């Protein structure tokens, strides 16, 4: 998801909550945990069919949910569908089952205990309603019922965080992607075009072959012009499709020229595009943007930066279209590699934010890239840890973007070998290809592949708000130094310099000293997220 104002809103919220204990609700636990209504079955495939009444802003449809029994079943199965949507009926093997509503959860009652472990079943769920309207998409999400500049309907959905269950019944859990993809059927007026994830089979019918996050399943309805291209990538020919509002075709063709060099850049740094079977699409949307898998939402108004703003405040951010780069970077981190609990969504946002730096390096050189990441690091608020609370549908703090990127940059600097770092990113996407991961898995992987103990760095930047402060003083010809506000074991290699003279130091929480007779006019390494205090 795009950052920017989102971080500001999150900061304001947590400031209001300061010195209080956040009380999670029964609904938070149902949504965020792998409880007894969920933990014994695994989604294999969704077939989603939805029809629209544009005038009434309502929808109705049905979902075929194929699932396998992985553990001893319970006799209640949890289906998520948020109010005011209504689950009309659930059918299994031709029999209509009893359903009990519990807030945004619907408990499907059946003697599931009679089903053998390893067996496969399909629920057919019929529903209707008036979906929640997005107040400020994509952050405060839901349906967007808008009109384009020519007055034609322009409709879409953005539901990360809020959840796919805001508009269709599903297992609304980030850790359970349909292993065999999804079929998406959208019924809309014939004068409008319909775009969705994956490949178009016929008008309004799209097929996704790869696993996909529920919140990534989406649609775009509008008066679009469409053109195609191909890219010879690391896995062969990648099909690329562009969709822009008809009146914006000229601007779009110019703005979207960034896509092919960007994809080549990302393949170089992070490995092959993860969804060759489903292609890559960039679709103009009536909101800022989203990482919808194989159908990236674009709403940056054909401006450079973030709607004409530079989020790094360096000037570098105005040299590329932020939304195209950031949301496309999520195809690797977020869509290919997915955090099981949204508390770990820094894996999505932090590493994808660093992909902006990687693109900057490809396009503009390493100096500009360093300038860009250091600018982003200056925008970190440090009000809350960026890892959220597990099992209660808590995403954590908005610093996950820039602070997560700072963590990845720190690891790159510590490795001091760009080729080895590149292979680390590529290895993550290869070894966790289409998989669900945790922070602990990512940390362990980086420890093993980098040869560096990054655990104290993860502890420092993910789980605390403290920024290590290099405190120092001179006494005679000795330079004394240490890190304050640092977790046990935290250390970084630093260089201090004065004129042409320099010396390497390795600060840690313990005081150390070196001989130094070069005076007080010193400078320090700038690559790290630290403070310096004399």
N, C-alpha and C positions, 0 to 999 in steps of 0.2 A: 504494500500500500504506500501511497505517497506520504511524505512527512510534512515538515513545515508547520503550518498552523496547528496541526494535530498535536505536536509536542507542547505548544503553548496551552491548548485546552486541557491537556492532561496535567500539566504543571499547576494550572489554576485549581483543578479538582483536588489534587493531592495537598495543595496548600490549605484548602478548606478543611481537609481531613486530618491535618497535622495534629499530632499528640492524641489521636483517637484510635480505637481499634475498629477495623473495618468488620462489620457483621455480615457474613455471608448467609444467604438464605437457603431454604430447602431447594428452591429452583436452581440456585447456583450450583449446588452439589449434584443435582440430577443432571444438569447440563455438562458439568465439568469433570465428572468422575466416571470411571468404568464400573458401574454398579451392577447389581444382580439382574437388571433388565437388559444389560448390554454385554456382559463379560463372557457369555457362552456362545456368541454367534459373531460371524464375520461377513460383512457385505462383500458380495462378488460382482454385482452389476446393478445399475439402475436403468429403468426405462421410464423417462419422464415425459408426459404428454400434457400440455397446458393450452387452454383456449382463453382468449381475451375479450372482454367487453370494455372497449376503450371509453365509451361514454360514461359508464357507471364505475369505471376504475376497479373492476372486479375480474377475477379469474376463476376457472374451475378446471379440474383435470384428474389424472390418475397416475400413480407411480407403481411400477412393478419393481419390487426389491428382492433380488435373488441373494440368498445368504446360505452360509454353510454352518453346521453345528460343530463348534470347536471344543466345547466342554460340556459337562453334564447340564442339561437345560433346566431353567426355572420355568414356572408356568405363567409368568408375566413377561412380556417383551416390550421394551421401551421404544416408542416412536415419538420423535420430536416434531411438533407443529405448533407454531406460536399463535396466540390470540392476536387478532380476531379471526384467524383462519379456522375452518371447521373440518374435522375429519368425519366424513359421512359414513363410511363403512370400510371394513377390512375383510378381505376374502383370502382363505387359504384352502387349496385343493377343492375349490368350488363351494366351500362352506363359509358363511358370514359369521365372523367371530364377535364376541363381546368385547367392547372397548370402554374403558373408564378414563375420564379426563382428570388430570392432576396439573393444573396451571398450564404450562406449555408442553407438558408430557401427556401422551395418551398410552395407557397400559392396555396392551392387547392380551386378552385372556384365552388360554388354550392349554390342553395337556401336552405342552411341548416336551415334558419329561419322557414321553413315549417315543420321541425321535432319537434315532441312534447318532452317536458321535460320528462325524464324518459325512453325514447325510446332507443333502442340499434341498432347499425349499424356496418358494417364491411367494411373498405376500403381495396382494394387489390392494392398493389403498386409493380410495376415492375421496376427493375433497373439494372445497370451494371457499370463497371468501373475498374480502377486500384487504389486500396486503397493506402492511404499514407503509406509509409514504415517507421517503427519506427526507430528513430535515436539513442535513448538510452532508450529502454524499461526497466521498465514500466513507467518511468517518462516522457520521450518524446516519446509518444506511437504511435501505429499504427500496421501494419502487420509486422510479423517477418517471412521472407522467408529464412530459413536456412537449413543446412544439418547437420546430426549427424556425429559422429566420423567415421562411416562406409560409409559416403557419401550418405546416404538416405535422402530424403526430410523430413524436420521437420518444421512444419508451425504452427503459433499461432497468437493470437492478444491480445494486452493489450491496453486499451483505457480509463482508468479512467482519468478524467480531460479533455482529448481531446474529449471524448464522443463517445458513440456507433454509432452516426451518421457518424462517419468516415468510416463505412463499411456497414451500413444498414439503411434504412429510418425508422424513429420512432419519437416519442415525446421525444426528448432528454432532459428530465427534471428529476432531481433526486427525485422530490417530487411525481411523478406519475409513480408508479410501476404497472405493469399489475396485477390486483387483483387476477386473476385466473391463473396466471403463464404463461408459454410459451411452445410451441413446436418448436424444433430446428432440422432441417433436413440439413445435410451436405453431399454433393456429392463429393467424392475424389477418386483417383485411388484405385482399389481393393487391391493392395498389401500393402496399408497403413491402419493403424488403426485410428479410429475417436473417440474422447472423447469429451463430452460436459456436460452441467449441467443436474442435475436430473437423471432420470432413462432411461436406454437404452431400447427402444422398439424393435428395430431391428438395423442392421448395419446402422450407420449414422443418426438414428432417436432417439431423446431424448426428454423426457417430464419432464417439471418442474411443479410441482403442486402448489408451494408456490409463493407468490409475489416475484419479483426479480428486483434489480436495472438493468437498461439497460446496464451499463458498465460491469456488472457481467456476462452477457450473452456472452459465449465464445466458443471456440473450440480448440482442440489440434489434429494435424494430424502428425502421425509418425509411426515408427516401434516399437510398445509397447509390453511389456509383462504385463499381468494383473493377479493379485491375490486378493482374497477377504477375509474378516474377519467379525466378528460381535462383538459388545460391548453391554453388558447388562447395559443400562443406566437408567436414571430416568423415561423415558417414554417407557421403554421396550427395545426391540432389535433394535439396530442401525446398519444398514449395512454399512460396510467400504470397500472401493475399492481402490486399489493402481495401478498406471500405471507408469512404468519406461521404459526407452529405454532398448531394449533387452540386450544390452551389459552391462548395469548397474544394472542388477537384483540383483546380490549378494550384492553390496554396498547399494542398495535401501532397500532391506529387513532388513539390519542391521540398517540403518539410520532411517527408518520409524517405528522402534519399539517404538519410543517416542509417537506415535499418541494416543494409547489407554490410557496410564496414563495421557497424556495431556488432553484428552477429559473428563476423570473422574474428573480431577482437575478443569477444566473450568465449568463442570456441578455443582460441589460442590459450587464454588464461584459465578457463574453467572446464574445458572439455567439450565434446560434441553436444550440440543442441539436444536436449533430452527427449524431444517428442517429434522426431522425424515422421513417424507414422501419421501424426495428426496435423503436421504442418505448422506454420507460423502465420498468424494474422494480426494486423493492427487495425483497430476499428474505432472510428470517431464516436465518442460517447457524450451524453448530456451531463457529464460530471468530470471531475479532474482526471481520474485515471484509476486503474486497478490491474493486478497481475493475472487476470483471468486466463487460465492455461490455454495456450494455442489460440487465444482470441483477446489479445491485450487491449484494454480500454484506453483510449486517448482523448483527453479533453483539455489540452494545454493551450487551446486557442491559437495554435500555430505561432507561438512565441518561443523565444529562447529562454533558458533558465526555467524557473518555476513560475509560469504566467508572467514572465518578464522580470522576476526577482531572482537574485543570486543567493541561494541558501548558505553559501560559504562566506559571503561578504568579502570576497577576494577579487571579484571581477571575472574569475575563471568560469564560474557557474553560468555566466551569460553567453558562453561560447558553444553551448550545445543545448538540445531540448531535453530538459531534465526528465520529463514524464516518459518519453520513449525509452530512455536509457535505464532509468530506475525500474520501471515496471517490467521491462524485458529481462533485466537481470534476475528478476524473481523466477524466471523459468528454470534457473539452476538452483537457487536457494529460496525455498518456499514451495515450489511446485515439484521439482525433482526430489530434492531433499526437504522433507516436511517435519516440523517439530510435532511430536505426539501430543504434548500439552501446550496450549497457547501461552502458558507461563514462560515457555522457552522460545517465544517468537522472535527473540533477538537473533536467532539463527537465520530467520527469514530476513529481517530488516537490517540487522547490523552488517552481515556479509554482503547483502545486496547493496547497501549504501556504499560499501567499499568497492563494489563493482563500478560505481560512478568514477572512482579514482582510477581504476584500471582502464576504463574507457578513455578518460582524460589523458592517461599516459599513452595509449595507442594513438589518439588523435592529435595531441598537442605536445607530447614529450614529458619526460619524468619530472622536470622542474615545475611545470604547471600542475602536474598531478600532486606533487608534494605540497605545493601552495594550496591546492584545493582541499586536501585532507586535513591540513593544519588549520585551515579556516573553519572546516566543519567541527573540528575538535574544540574550537573556541566557543561554539554554540551549545555546549553541553550544560545542562542545568544542575544535575547532581542533587535532585530533591528526594528521589527514591531509588532503590536498587532496580536494575532493569529486568531482572528475573522476577516473575510474579509468583503468586501462591498457587501451588499445584492442586488439582482436583476440584477447583471451584470456579472454573471459567474466568480466570483472572489473567489478563494478558501482561500485566506489569506496566512499566513506566515508559513514556515516550522517548527517553534517552536511548532506548534500544537501537535507534537508527545511528546517531553519531557516535555514541559511546561504544556500541558494538563494532562500528567501523574502526574506531581508535584501537580497540583490542586486536583486531585483525592486522592493522598496520603495525602495532607493537610486535606481534609475532613475526611479521615479515622482516622488520628491522633486526630482531634478535637472530633470525636465521641467517641474515647477511649473505643470502644466496638467492637471487631472484628466480633462477631456474628451479632450484629446490622448492621454493615457495610456490611457483607455478604448478609443479607436480603435486604439491600438497592440495591445492584447490582442485586440480583435475582428479586426484585420487579420491577426494571426498565425493565428487560427483560420480565416479566410477564405482567405488566400493559401497556407497550408499544409494546406488541408482534406484530410483522409484521406491525409496524406503522411508520409513518413519524413524526419527532419531530423537535422542535426548541430549541435553547439554553435556551430561556425563560421557556419552558416547563420543561426541565431538571433541571434548577435552582429551579423552584417552587416545583418540586417533591422532590428534595433533601432537600429543606427547610422544607417541611412538614414531611418527613420521618425521617430526622436526628434530628429534634428539634433544629437545629442550624440555625441562620441567615447567610447563606452563600453568600448573595447578594454582600456585600463588597468584599469578596474573589473573586467571579466571576468578578466583576468590575475591580479589581486590575490585575488579571492574564490573563484575556481574552481580555480586552479592552484597556490596557495600556502597555507600555514597561517598566514602572518603577518597579524596585524591591525594596520592602520596606527595609529600612536601619534602624536597631536598633542603634540609637545613644545614647551614655551614657557618664557620667562623675561622678567622686567622688568629694564630697565636705564635708570635715570633716568625719562624720560617716553616711552620707546620700548618697544614690545611686540614681542619676537622670537618667531618660531614656524616650525615645519616639521613634515612627516610623517616619522617614522622607520618602519622596517619596511615601506616602500612600494616598489612596483615603479616603474620609470622611467615618467614621464608621469602618475602617479596624482595626482589632485587632487580636492578637493571644496569647494564653496562653503560657508562657515561663517559663523555670526553669533556674536560675543562680546558680552556685555552686562553692565552693572553698573548696577543701579537702572533709571532711565529711559533711560540712554545705551546705544547699541549701535553696532557697527561691523561691516561685512562684511569677511571675509578669504578668501583662496583659498590654503590651504596646499598645498604640494607637497614633494617630498623636499629641495628647496633651502631654506636659511634665508631668511626675509624679515622685514621689520619695518614697523610702523605707529606713528604717534604715539598715545600713550594716557596720559591723565592722570587716569583715573577710579579709580585704586587697584588693589588686588589681589583684591578680592572680585568675581570674574568668574564668569559661567556661559557654557556653550557649547551649540551645537545638539545635540539628542539624537536626531535622525532617523537617524544613520548608525552603521554597525558600525565603531566606532573606539574606541581607548583614549585617555585624556588624562593627560599626565604633566607636572608642573611641574619 
